[in-house]
Every structure is written in C-alpha cells, then in structure tokens.
Amino acid sequence: MSKVAEGVYRVPARHANTYLVEADNGLVLVDTGMPGSENRILKAVADLGREPSDVKLILLTHRHWDNIGSAAALKKATSGMLVSHGFEKPYVAGTLVVITPRAWSLYGRIARRALAIASSTKKLLRLVKYHPVLVDGASDDESILKDVGLDGSIVWTPGHTKGSISLFVNKSRVAIIGDLLRTKRGKLREPLFMENISQERSSVQRILDLHPVILCPSRGKPLPPSKIRIKERIAKPVKMETKKDAEDIDLESLAKDLSAEAS
C-alpha cells in the first residue's frame, strides 16, 4: 500500500490497482481487483488501523473481472454498500454476459485475441473463479457519498465501457479513474480496450475539467494530468476470432503480461 495524497491510498491487488479513501464516516474502497484479492485489501484496511466494518462503500468503476473480481468476498467481509453505474449492474450480478470491448492498439488486439480463446465470458468467469454479486446502489444517487461523509463526486466516464465511472475527491483533487487511462512507460495512455472512442475522449476531458492534481488508474502508477498522452489518430479496431478451446487459456500469464505492459 502507498499513499497517493492525504486520505487516499493505492492498494495493488491481483493485476490491478484498488484504492482506499478516508471519509468522515468510514472508508471508501474503489474497485476490488481480481478474484482472490480480498485478503490483500483487508490487510491494507488493517494497516490503516481500521476494521473491515469501517469500509462503508465499495465503488466499482466498471464491470471487468479484474476490477470486480473480489466484490462478493469484500461485500461479505465488510458489509459495505456495493455501488456501480446502472449499466454495469447486470454484469456484476452475472445476469448479462460481458463482451470484451474492441481493441484500438496493436497490443490490445493481441490481448483481445488471447481473451477470445474463451468461447464465452461465462467460461472465462468460471476459470478466474468470479462470484457474481448483487449491486446495492446506483452511482447516480447523490446521497451515496454524502452518507459516507466524503466531499467529492462520482463522475460518469463512459468509453472503456458504457457504465464506467470515476471518483473525484474534492479535498485532495484526486481522480480515481478505473481504466479510463492506463500508465505505460511513465505516461497516461488510452486503455487497451474501448467500447466507444469518442465517449472515451469526452470522458477524459470531463475529468480534466475538474482540475485534478493526480489521476489514479487501475493499471500502473498514479500520475499528474500533464503526463496524459493520447494518440490523435487511432486505427480502426480489428475483429479477431479463434476456435481454440477456452480451457487452453492461461489467464494468469495473460493478466501478468497486461500488468507488466501497463507499468
């Protein structure tokens, strides 16, 4: 665990970052990492001198398994309120199948091909042992942050997924942005996968309009906005298909490769 700013802490989980934010009435946890990340996150809570029950709010930035993987375990351990955008709720609950977004970079296309080995995301989720869980509230409810005593805002930042959200903390001017951007070689770049590139760019500007001091992505180290480097022109996405069996996927190796590429 490392301190990002006053009251904001980065907790690297399995292959993705999670963040703990101190509020007047407890802690806010942003994202939960891949399945099996719960013990690492709970240890970070203890290192802050807190109990699991102090986690009052669990905020999911979007529906991908490396961000929601330990949501069920942490909801059970903390009794915290689980919140996502309304568009993401059925995916977190397992009632809709997650489709990997289109890839807009060469490495993204390679990674998407590897993920496409799984014939369906239901098989993929079984392989990574994801446990679906019901979301308690929607991120557009303005009372959510007020109830936990956090001066900030939950910002709808679609692009990576339709229901992606970010958390902006007013006091520290920190924006926790999920996969809106990713750190690569000391710069903040566009994500490997995007559902809608025009929404992605609008969402980045929406965050910049809040004048953040630091941006905290799921992938890689937090960096200031001056480190943003988004390509002016991005090639059209390429559809890729494969008939290889889902059981042949080495998800652990793939996730490690993606994590290393992002750092």
ZIURZI-V881032 format. One record per residue. N is the residue number from 1. RES is the residue in one small letter. PSI is psi in whole degrees, 0 to 359 (NA if undefined). Layout:
n-><N | N>
res-><RES | RES>
psi-><PSI | PSI>
//
This chain:
n-><1 | 2 | 3 | 4 | 5 | 6 | 7 | 8 | 9 | 10 | 11 | 12 | 13 | 14 | 15 | 16 | 17 | 18 | 19 | 20 | 21 | 22 | 23 | 24 | 25 | 26 | 27 | 28 | 29 | 30 | 31 | 32 | 33 | 34 | 35 | 36 | 37 | 38 | 39 | 40 | 41 | 42 | 43 | 44 | 45 | 46 | 47 | 48 | 49 | 50 | 51 | 52 | 53 | 54 | 55 | 56 | 57 | 58 | 59 | 60 | 61 | 62 | 63 | 64 | 65 | 66 | 67 | 68 | 69 | 70 | 71 | 72 | 73 | 74 | 75 | 76 | 77 | 78 | 79 | 80 | 81 | 82 | 83 | 84 | 85 | 86 | 87 | 88 | 89 | 90 | 91 | 92 | 93 | 94 | 95 | 96 | 97 | 98 | 99 | 100 | 101 | 102 | 103 | 104 | 105 | 106 | 107 | 108 | 109 | 110 | 111 | 112 | 113 | 114 | 115 | 116 | 117 | 118 | 119 | 120 | 121 | 122 | 123 | 124 | 125 | 126 | 127 | 128 | 129 | 130 | 131 | 132 | 133 | 134 | 135 | 136 | 137 | 138 | 139 | 140 | 141 | 142 | 143 | 144 | 145 | 146 | 147 | 148 | 149 | 150 | 151 | 152 | 153 | 154 | 155 | 156 | 157 | 158 | 159 | 160 | 161 | 162 | 163 | 164 | 165 | 166 | 167 | 168 | 169 | 170 | 171 | 172 | 173 | 174 | 175 | 176 | 177 | 178 | 179 | 180 | 181 | 182 | 183 | 184 | 185 | 186 | 187 | 188 | 189 | 190 | 191 | 192 | 193 | 194 | 195 | 196 | 197 | 198 | 199 | 200 | 201 | 202 | 203 | 204 | 205 | 206 | 207 | 208 | 209 | 210 | 211 | 212 | 213 | 214 | 215 | 216 | 217 | 218 | 219 | 220 | 221 | 222 | 223 | 224 | 225 | 226 | 227 | 228 | 229 | 230 | 231 | 232 | 233 | 234 | 235 | 236 | 237 | 238 | 239 | 240 | 241 | 242 | 243 | 244 | 245 | 246 | 247 | 248 | 249 | 250 | 251 | 252 | 253 | 254 | 255 | 256 | 257 | 258 | 259 | 260 | 261 | 262 | 263>
res-><m | s | k | v | a | e | g | v | y | r | v | p | a | r | h | a | n | t | y | l | v | e | a | d | n | g | l | v | l | v | d | t | g | m | p | g | s | e | n | r | i | l | k | a | v | a | d | l | g | r | e | p | s | d | v | k | l | i | l | l | t | h | r | h | w | d | n | i | g | s | a | a | a | l | k | k | a | t | s | g | m | l | v | s | h | g | f | e | k | p | y | v | a | g | t | l | v | v | i | t | p | r | a | w | s | l | y | g | r | i | a | r | r | a | l | a | i | a | s | s | t | k | k | l | l | r | l | v | k | y | h | p | v | l | v | d | g | a | s | d | d | e | s | i | l | k | d | v | g | l | d | g | s | i | v | w | t | p | g | h | t | k | g | s | i | s | l | f | v | n | k | s | r | v | a | i | i | g | d | l | l | r | t | k | r | g | k | l | r | e | p | l | f | m | e | n | i | s | q | e | r | s | s | v | q | r | i | l | d | l | h | p | v | i | l | c | p | s | r | g | k | p | l | p | p | s | k | i | r | i | k | e | r | i | a | k | p | v | k | m | e | t | k | k | d | a | e | d | i | d | l | e | s | l | a | k | d | l | s | a | e | a | s>
psi-><141 | 149 | 126 | 315 | 177 | 117 | 6 | 127 | 137 | 128 | 99 | 119 | 202 | 102 | 10 | 155 | 146 | 165 | 141 | 131 | 127 | 130 | 172 | 327 | 14 | 206 | 148 | 127 | 126 | 114 | 162 | 6 | 185 | 165 | 138 | 5 | 353 | 321 | 320 | 320 | 318 | 327 | 321 | 321 | 315 | 323 | 337 | 3 | 24 | 165 | 158 | 324 | 347 | 345 | 103 | 337 | 131 | 112 | 123 | 120 | 329 | 179 | 1 | 148 | 338 | 359 | 331 | 3 | 324 | 18 | 314 | 313 | 319 | 327 | 318 | 318 | 330 | 337 | 19 | 154 | 126 | 125 | 139 | 174 | 151 | 328 | 332 | 342 | 309 | 335 | 319 | 322 | 352 | 11 | 346 | 147 | 130 | 130 | 130 | 126 | 167 | 146 | 138 | 11 | 165 | 312 | 324 | 322 | 321 | 315 | 322 | 324 | 318 | 318 | 329 | 348 | 326 | 125 | 339 | 154 | 338 | 319 | 319 | 315 | 327 | 321 | 324 | 5 | 43 | 135 | 112 | 153 | 147 | 135 | 138 | 328 | 163 | 145 | 344 | 3 | 109 | 343 | 347 | 308 | 327 | 319 | 326 | 352 | 35 | 124 | 101 | 196 | 149 | 120 | 128 | 119 | 68 | 163 | 297 | 310 | 164 | 327 | 24 | 142 | 162 | 157 | 126 | 126 | 116 | 316 | 313 | 350 | 40 | 135 | 122 | 113 | 8 | 229 | 26 | 319 | 166 | 149 | 129 | 118 | 47 | 9 | 156 | 115 | 168 | 153 | 164 | 324 | 139 | 135 | 328 | 110 | 327 | 321 | 322 | 312 | 321 | 323 | 321 | 316 | 324 | 320 | 318 | 329 | 343 | 355 | 57 | 154 | 326 | 143 | 130 | 102 | 167 | 330 | 113 | 184 | 149 | 142 | 159 | 160 | 335 | 346 | 3 | 130 | 97 | 133 | 136 | 324 | 129 | 132 | 156 | 144 | 151 | 125 | 136 | 138 | 154 | 151 | 8 | 146 | 147 | 326 | 346 | 353 | 139 | 84 | 325 | 314 | 320 | 314 | 321 | 320 | 316 | 319 | 317 | 322 | 330 | 337 | NA>
//
